[in-house]
Amino acid sequence: MSYIIAVDFDGTLCENKYPEIGKPNSVLIDDLKIRKNNGVKLILWTCRVGDQLEQAIDWCQDHGLIFDAVNQNLPE
């Protein structure tokens, strides 16, 4: 069985400062990285679009979070 976690950006991965990006939720970020390393698939699910979405994705990558999908379901 494969697990999938969809996670919101503003107010979840970071403090809600929309349209800016708030302080990281380090506890959650660290937990998600461990889960990803253990085979869990991650989806970033956010209302951000365009440049703001790209900034959020880049911010996540800078914090070591790589998603399997962004605003889309996975085939499984």
DATA-V627245 format. One record per helix or strand of 3 or more residues. SS is the DSSP state (A for helix, B for strand). FROM is the first residue (numbers start at 0). LEN is the number of residues. Records with the same first field share a line. If there is no record, write none. Layout:
BEGIN
SS=FROM-LEN, FROM-LEN
END
This chain:
BEGIN
B=3-4, 40-4
A=25-12, 49-13
END
